[in-house]
């Protein structure tokens, strides 16, 4: 198999029909590391909106169990698509997610924005720092998987395509990004999770490296100052150098699909393990095509 064999295969596929298969190839074989980085930046973008960060700050989930909160978010998305979004397991995962969200009064537009960050964030990261840009089939598959997730969660007004998600994200951030002390607290707790895997002496440098790749509107909303130009340039060059190296490597073999290895669950997990402790064992919320959790609030 050559480096571009999967891309040639993807280009022959129809996103409307094959979006889940394309999404799996994209996230598990072509760009597993880059996709996770894009999702991580998406987490931080959520905190630029005070209404979202205040809710997260009140729950204290990131302060008390930041690593578990991070792992749970990644794993729930993985579990939803593992066997197919409309498989029994995919639908059970969506009901579990609805159960967690059902405790809070979250406006529909905030759901839409958070969903948009998980679609647009990975696309923008990969196009900038991946070993190749995404094809239009991969781009639309991100959007179609995000759209189906939104439908299963009962979110109304979900965009039909990637362009719609991108417009939603940019317009929402222009209106809603603003500094709030809660933004800083939740972002700082998340950055600690992201840097804790590195040796302690390196953590301050890694934290500065991570903030060096964030755009100025987001940094301002999080209460951070832009890193020096030399550090931003160095971070950009380092990531582009990594992309150049990855481009020369052989493709990930079919038997070695990426799977997240969460630090919170070294011995494995069940679906009921994911989420806050109070959600464990509670009755599942119905899916949107049964009855919408948003409409029942």
C-alpha positions in Angstrom: 0.0 0.0 0.0 1.3 3.4 -1.0 1.1 6.6 1.0 -1.8 7.9 -1.1 -3.6 4.6 -1.7 -6.4 5.4 0.9 -6.8 8.9 -0.5 -7.4 7.5 -4.0 -10.0 5.1 -2.5 -11.7 7.9 -0.6 -11.9 10.0 -3.7 -14.0 7.3 -5.4 -16.5 7.3 -2.5 -19.7 9.2 -2.1 -19.9 11.1 1.3 -23.7 11.0 1.3 -23.5 7.2 1.3 -20.1 6.5 2.8 -19.5 9.3 5.3 -19.1 6.9 8.3 -16.5 4.8 6.5 -14.6 7.9 5.2 -14.7 9.3 8.8 -13.2 6.1 10.1 -10.4 6.1 7.5 -9.7 9.7 8.3 -9.7 9.5 12.1 -8.2 6.0 12.6 -5.7 5.7 9.7 -4.9 8.9 7.8 -4.8 11.6 10.5 -5.3 10.1 14.0 -2.9 12.4 15.8 -4.0 15.5 13.9 -7.6 14.8 14.4 -7.1 14.6 18.2 -5.2 17.9 18.2 -8.0 19.5 16.3 -10.5 18.2 18.8 -8.4 19.5 21.7 -8.3 23.0 20.2 -12.1 22.7 19.8 -12.4 22.1 23.5 -10.5 25.4 24.1 -12.7 27.3 21.6 -15.7 26.3 23.7 -14.2 28.2 26.6 -14.1 31.4 24.7 -17.9 31.7 25.2 -18.6 32.8 28.8 -22.0 31.2 28.9 -20.4 27.8 28.2 -17.4 28.2 30.4 -19.4 29.4 33.4 -21.5 26.2 33.2 -18.4 24.1 33.0 -16.8 26.1 35.8 -19.8 25.6 38.1 -19.7 21.8 37.6 -16.0 21.8 38.7 -15.6 18.7 36.5 -12.3 19.9 35.0 -11.0 21.0 38.4 -11.9 17.7 40.2 -11.4 15.2 37.4 -10.0 17.0 34.4 -8.3 14.0 32.8 -11.5 11.9 33.1 -13.6 14.7 31.7 -11.2 15.0 28.7 -11.1 11.2 28.2 -14.8 10.8 28.5 -15.5 13.4 25.8 -13.1 11.7 23.3 -14.4 8.2 24.2 -18.1 9.1 23.9 -17.5 10.4 20.3 -15.5 7.2 19.6 -18.2 5.0 21.0 -20.9 6.7 19.0 -19.2 5.9 15.7 -17.5 2.6 16.7 -20.1 0.3 15.2 -22.0 2.9 13.2 -24.1 5.9 14.5 -27.3 4.0 13.9 -26.1 0.7 15.3 -27.6 -0.4 18.7 -24.3 0.7 20.4 -24.2 4.0 18.6 -27.8 4.8 19.6 -27.1 3.7 23.2 -24.1 6.0 23.3 -26.2 8.9 22.1 -28.9 8.2 24.7 -26.1 8.2 27.4 -24.9 11.5 26.1 -28.4 12.9 26.2 -28.7 11.6 29.8 -25.6 13.6 30.8 -26.7 16.8 29.1 -30.3 16.5 30.3 -29.4 17.7 33.8 -28.5 21.2 32.4 -30.5 23.9 30.7 -28.3 24.4 27.6 -29.5 26.7 24.8 -29.8 25.1 21.4 -27.3 27.7 19.9 -24.6 26.6 22.4 -25.1 22.9 21.3 -24.8 24.0 17.7 -21.6 25.9 18.4 -19.9 23.1 20.3 -20.9 20.7 17.6 -19.5 23.0 14.9 -16.1 23.2 16.8 -15.8 19.4 16.5 -16.4 19.6 12.7 -14.4 22.7 11.8 -11.6 22.4 14.4 -10.1 19.2 13.0 -10.5 20.3 9.4 -8.6 23.6 10.0 -5.9 21.8 12.0 -5.3 19.1 9.4 -5.3 21.6 6.5 -2.7 23.7 8.4 -0.5 21.0 10.1 -1.5 17.6 8.6 0.7 15.7 6.1 -1.8 16.7 3.4 -5.0 18.7 3.2 -8.4 17.0 3.5 -10.2 16.1 0.3 -13.7 17.4 -0.2 -15.0 13.9 0.5 -13.3 13.9 3.9 -14.4 17.4 4.7 -18.1 16.7 3.9 -17.9 13.4 5.8 -16.8 15.3 8.9 -19.9 17.5 8.5 -22.3 14.6 7.8 -21.1 12.7 10.8 -21.5 15.8 12.9 -25.0 16.4 11.4 -26.1 12.9 12.3 -24.8 13.3 15.9 -26.7 16.6 16.2 -29.9 15.0 14.9 -29.5 12.2 17.5 -29.1 14.7 20.3 -32.2 16.6 19.2 -30.3 19.8 18.2 -32.3 21.9 15.8 -30.9 23.9 12.9 -27.9 21.7 12.3 -26.1 22.7 9.1 -26.4 20.5 6.1 -22.8 20.7 5.0 -19.3 21.8 6.0 -19.7 25.4 4.7 -22.7 25.8 6.9 -20.8 24.6 10.0 -17.9 26.9 9.2 -20.3 29.9 8.8 -22.1 29.0 12.0 -18.8 28.8 14.0 -17.3 32.0 12.6 -20.5 34.1 13.1 -21.1 32.7 16.6 -17.6 33.5 17.7 -17.7 37.0 16.4 -20.8 37.6 18.5 -20.1 35.6 21.6 -16.4 35.5 22.3 -15.6 37.6 25.3 -13.3 37.4 28.3 -14.6 36.0 31.6 -12.7 34.7 34.6 -14.4 31.4 34.2 -12.9 31.1 30.7 -9.4 31.4 32.1 -10.1 28.8 34.9 -11.5 26.1 32.7 -8.9 26.7 30.0 -6.1 26.5 32.6 -7.5 23.2 34.0 -7.7 21.8 30.4 -4.1 22.8 29.6 -3.0 21.1 32.8 -4.6 17.9 31.5 -2.9 18.3 28.1 0.6 18.9 29.6 0.5 16.4 32.5 1.6 13.6 30.2 5.0 15.3 29.8 7.9 15.3 32.3 7.3 18.1 34.9 10.3 20.3 33.8 8.9 20.4 30.2 5.3 21.3 31.1 5.6 25.1 31.1 7.3 25.0 27.7 4.7 22.6 26.3 1.9 24.9 27.6 3.5 27.9 25.9 3.9 25.8 22.7 0.2 24.9 22.8 -0.9 28.5 23.3 1.4 29.6 20.5 -0.8 27.8 17.9 -4.0 29.5 19.1 -5.4 32.5 17.3 -5.5 35.9 18.9 -9.3 36.2 19.3 -9.4 32.9 21.2 -6.4 33.9 23.4 -8.0 37.2 24.2 -11.3 35.5 25.2 -9.3 33.1 27.4 -7.5 35.9 29.1 -4.1 34.9 27.7 -1.5 37.1 26.0 -0.2 36.2 22.5 3.1 34.3 22.6 6.2 36.1 21.1 6.4 36.0 17.3 9.6 33.9 17.4 7.8 31.2 19.5 4.7 31.2 17.2 7.0 30.9 14.2 8.9 28.1 15.9 5.7 26.2 16.8 4.4 26.5 13.2 7.7 25.3 11.7 7.9 22.4 14.1 4.5 21.2 13.2 5.1 21.6 9.5 8.3 19.7 9.9 6.4 16.9 11.6 4.0 16.9 8.7 6.8 16.6 6.2 8.2 13.6 8.1 4.8 11.9 8.3 4.3 12.3 4.6 7.4 10.2 4.0 6.3 7.4 6.4 4.5 4.3 5.2 0.7 4.4 5.8 -0.8 2.9 8.9 -1.6 -0.8 8.1 -5.2 -1.9 8.1 -4.8 -4.1 11.2 -3.4 -1.2 13.2 -6.3 1.3 13.4 -5.8 4.0 16.0 -7.7 3.7 19.2 -7.6 6.3 22.0 -5.7 5.0 25.1 -7.3 6.9 27.9 -5.2 7.5 31.0 -8.4 7.4 33.2 -9.2 3.8 32.2 -6.0 1.7 32.1 -8.0 -1.5 32.4 -10.8 -0.6 30.0 -14.2 1.0 30.3 -17.9 0.4 29.8 -20.3 3.0 28.4 -21.7 3.6 31.9 -18.2 4.5 33.2 -18.2 7.6 30.9 -19.5 10.9 32.2 -20.0 12.3 35.7 -20.5 9.9 38.6 -24.2 11.0 39.1 -25.0 9.9 35.5 -24.0 6.3 36.1 -26.8 3.8 36.1 -29.5 6.5 35.6 -32.3 5.9 33.0 -31.3 6.7 29.4 -32.7 9.7 27.6 -34.6 8.9 24.4 -33.1 9.8 21.1 -34.3 12.7 19.0 -36.2 10.4 16.6 -38.1 9.1 19.7 -38.6 12.4 21.6 -36.2 15.3 21.7 -34.4 16.0 25.1 -34.2 19.7 24.0 -37.9 20.0 23.5 -38.6 18.5 26.9 -36.6 21.1 28.9 
